[in-house]
Amino acid sequence: MRASGREPWEEFLALDDILGGIGDGAEPRPAHQASFPVHV
């Protein structure tokens, strides 16, 4: 609370919104990454 001036639960809600946005776009990422060859 000291760093931002907000309550801890408010910080968790903000983090949840950020992570939710990242997760919402996660579905097509593995297919995109799989389209590149793997060099061993």
A tleap script that builds the chain and sets N, CA, C and O, in Angstrom:
source leaprc.protein.ff14SB
mol = sequence {
  NMET ARG ALA SER GLY ARG GLU PRO TRP GLU
  GLU PHE LEU ALA LEU ASP ASP ILE LEU GLY
  GLY ILE GLY ASP GLY ALA GLU PRO ARG PRO
  ALA HIE GLN ALA SER PHE PRO VAL HIE CVAL
}
set mol.1.N position { 0.826 -1.193 0.000 }
set mol.1.CA position { 0.000 0.000 0.000 }
set mol.1.C position { 0.869 1.254 0.000 }
set mol.1.O position { 0.465 2.288 -0.533 }
set mol.2.N position { 2.020 1.172 0.574 }
set mol.2.CA position { 2.856 2.372 0.651 }
set mol.2.C position { 3.348 2.830 -0.712 }
set mol.2.O position { 3.438 4.034 -0.951 }
set mol.3.N position { 3.665 1.918 -1.606 }
set mol.3.CA position { 4.238 2.294 -2.896 }
set mol.3.C position { 3.204 2.959 -3.800 }
set mol.3.O position { 3.516 3.946 -4.465 }
set mol.4.N position { 1.991 2.439 -3.834 }
set mol.4.CA position { 0.994 2.961 -4.768 }
set mol.4.C position { -0.089 3.794 -4.087 }
set mol.4.O position { -0.773 4.582 -4.739 }
set mol.5.N position { -0.240 3.622 -2.791 }
set mol.5.CA position { -1.306 4.322 -2.090 }
set mol.5.C position { -2.642 3.610 -2.174 }
set mol.5.O position { -3.648 4.103 -1.663 }
set mol.6.N position { -2.655 2.436 -2.827 }
set mol.6.CA position { -3.894 1.665 -2.942 }
set mol.6.C position { -3.852 0.467 -2.011 }
set mol.6.O position { -2.784 0.056 -1.556 }
set mol.7.N position { -5.012 -0.083 -1.735 }
set mol.7.CA position { -5.117 -1.279 -0.902 }
set mol.7.C position { -4.569 -2.482 -1.664 }
set mol.7.O position { -4.614 -2.512 -2.894 }
set mol.8.N position { -4.050 -3.478 -0.933 }
set mol.8.CA position { -3.515 -4.665 -1.619 }
set mol.8.C position { -4.525 -5.344 -2.547 }
set mol.8.O position { -4.157 -5.789 -3.634 }
set mol.9.N position { -5.789 -5.428 -2.134 }
set mol.9.CA position { -6.775 -6.084 -2.986 }
set mol.9.C position { -6.992 -5.308 -4.281 }
set mol.9.O position { -7.317 -5.909 -5.305 }
set mol.10.N position { -6.821 -3.995 -4.259 }
set mol.10.CA position { -6.945 -3.208 -5.485 }
set mol.10.C position { -5.795 -3.526 -6.449 }
set mol.10.O position { -5.976 -3.556 -7.666 }
set mol.11.N position { -4.621 -3.758 -5.883 }
set mol.11.CA position { -3.475 -4.129 -6.710 }
set mol.11.C position { -3.699 -5.494 -7.350 }
set mol.11.O position { -3.380 -5.690 -8.523 }
set mol.12.N position { -4.246 -6.439 -6.587 }
set mol.12.CA position { -4.524 -7.756 -7.135 }
set mol.12.C position { -5.571 -7.687 -8.247 }
set mol.12.O position { -5.457 -8.402 -9.243 }
set mol.13.N position { -6.578 -6.846 -8.094 }
set mol.13.CA position { -7.574 -6.690 -9.153 }
set mol.13.C position { -6.957 -6.106 -10.420 }
set mol.13.O position { -7.284 -6.535 -11.527 }
set mol.14.N position { -6.073 -5.137 -10.260 }
set mol.14.CA position { -5.397 -4.549 -11.415 }
set mol.14.C position { -4.516 -5.591 -12.098 }
set mol.14.O position { -4.500 -5.680 -13.325 }
set mol.15.N position { -3.784 -6.379 -11.312 }
set mol.15.CA position { -2.947 -7.432 -11.865 }
set mol.15.C position { -3.795 -8.474 -12.584 }
set mol.15.O position { -3.418 -8.952 -13.654 }
set mol.16.N position { -4.934 -8.827 -12.004 }
set mol.16.CA position { -5.836 -9.791 -12.626 }
set mol.16.C position { -6.318 -9.290 -13.988 }
set mol.16.O position { -6.413 -10.071 -14.934 }
set mol.17.N position { -6.618 -8.013 -14.094 }
set mol.17.CA position { -7.029 -7.435 -15.373 }
set mol.17.C position { -5.909 -7.538 -16.407 }
set mol.17.O position { -6.157 -7.883 -17.562 }
set mol.18.N position { -4.690 -7.242 -15.996 }
set mol.18.CA position { -3.541 -7.313 -16.907 }
set mol.18.C position { -3.311 -8.748 -17.374 }
set mol.18.O position { -3.169 -9.006 -18.569 }
set mol.19.N position { -3.277 -9.671 -16.425 }
set mol.19.CA position { -3.030 -11.069 -16.764 }
set mol.19.C position { -4.178 -11.665 -17.569 }
set mol.19.O position { -3.958 -12.515 -18.431 }
set mol.20.N position { -5.398 -11.224 -17.291 }
set mol.20.CA position { -6.547 -11.679 -18.075 }
set mol.20.C position { -6.432 -11.249 -19.527 }
set mol.20.O position { -6.763 -12.016 -20.431 }
set mol.21.N position { -5.967 -10.034 -19.755 }
set mol.21.CA position { -5.775 -9.550 -21.120 }
set mol.21.C position { -4.708 -10.342 -21.860 }
set mol.21.O position { -4.845 -10.619 -23.051 }
set mol.22.N position { -3.650 -10.704 -21.154 }
set mol.22.CA position { -2.599 -11.527 -21.760 }
set mol.22.C position { -3.148 -12.918 -22.078 }
set mol.22.O position { -2.901 -13.461 -23.154 }
set mol.23.N position { -3.884 -13.476 -21.142 }
set mol.23.CA position { -4.441 -14.814 -21.335 }
set mol.23.C position { -5.492 -14.879 -22.427 }
set mol.23.O position { -5.629 -15.904 -23.096 }
set mol.24.N position { -6.229 -13.810 -22.614 }
set mol.24.CA position { -7.264 -13.793 -23.650 }
set mol.24.C position { -6.679 -13.978 -25.046 }
set mol.24.O position { -7.338 -14.539 -25.921 }
set mol.25.N position { -5.463 -13.516 -25.261 }
set mol.25.CA position { -4.843 -13.643 -26.571 }
set mol.25.C position { -3.919 -14.838 -26.694 }
set mol.25.O position { -3.166 -14.929 -27.664 }
set mol.26.N position { -3.952 -15.754 -25.742 }
set mol.26.CA position { -2.996 -16.858 -25.708 }
set mol.26.C position { -3.334 -17.995 -26.664 }
set mol.26.O position { -2.432 -18.733 -27.061 }
set mol.27.N position { -4.557 -18.162 -27.037 }
set mol.27.CA position { -4.976 -19.313 -27.845 }
set mol.27.C position { -4.183 -19.448 -29.153 }
set mol.27.O position { -3.694 -20.544 -29.429 }
set mol.28.N position { -4.028 -18.414 -29.961 }
set mol.28.CA position { -3.326 -18.597 -31.237 }
set mol.28.C position { -1.795 -18.619 -31.130 }
set mol.28.O position { -1.126 -18.955 -32.107 }
set mol.29.N position { -1.233 -18.277 -29.988 }
set mol.29.CA position { 0.226 -18.192 -29.881 }
set mol.29.C position { 0.949 -19.509 -30.132 }
set mol.29.O position { 1.922 -19.508 -30.887 }
set mol.30.N position { 0.533 -20.639 -29.545 }
set mol.30.CA position { 1.260 -21.891 -29.808 }
set mol.30.C position { 1.240 -22.278 -31.291 }
set mol.30.O position { 2.243 -22.771 -31.807 }
set mol.31.N position { 0.139 -22.067 -31.969 }
set mol.31.CA position { 0.074 -22.392 -33.394 }
set mol.31.C position { 1.036 -21.512 -34.183 }
set mol.31.O position { 1.697 -21.987 -35.106 }
set mol.32.N position { 1.117 -20.245 -33.830 }
set mol.32.CA position { 2.041 -19.341 -34.513 }
set mol.32.C position { 3.485 -19.777 -34.269 }
set mol.32.O position { 4.291 -19.816 -35.199 }
set mol.33.N position { 3.804 -20.100 -33.037 }
set mol.33.CA position { 5.166 -20.513 -32.721 }
set mol.33.C position { 5.511 -21.844 -33.373 }
set mol.33.O position { 6.660 -22.065 -33.755 }
set mol.34.N position { 4.532 -22.732 -33.503 }
set mol.34.CA position { 4.766 -24.036 -34.122 }
set mol.34.C position { 4.997 -23.912 -35.624 }
set mol.34.O position { 5.493 -24.853 -36.243 }
set mol.35.N position { 4.653 -22.784 -36.219 }
set mol.35.CA position { 4.837 -22.625 -37.659 }
set mol.35.C position { 6.308 -22.376 -38.018 }
set mol.35.O position { 6.657 -22.371 -39.199 }
set mol.36.N position { 7.163 -22.172 -37.029 }
set mol.36.CA position { 8.589 -21.959 -37.276 }
set mol.36.C position { 9.343 -23.283 -37.058 }
set mol.36.O position { 9.050 -24.020 -36.117 }
set mol.37.N position { 10.305 -23.573 -37.927 }
set mol.37.CA position { 11.048 -24.842 -37.770 }
set mol.37.C position { 11.913 -24.828 -36.519 }
set mol.37.O position { 12.368 -23.781 -36.058 }
set mol.38.N position { 12.121 -26.017 -35.992 }
set mol.38.CA position { 12.980 -26.188 -34.820 }
set mol.38.C position { 14.299 -26.764 -35.303 }
set mol.38.O position { 14.329 -27.817 -35.941 }
set mol.39.N position { 15.378 -26.080 -35.003 }
set mol.39.CA position { 16.715 -26.553 -35.394 }
set mol.39.C position { 17.400 -27.139 -34.168 }
set mol.39.O position { 17.629 -26.456 -33.170 }
set mol.40.N position { 17.712 -28.391 -34.272 }
set mol.40.CA position { 18.338 -29.084 -33.131 }
set mol.40.C position { 19.799 -29.308 -33.406 }
set mol.40.O position { 20.504 -29.875 -32.571 }
savepdb mol mol.pdb
quit
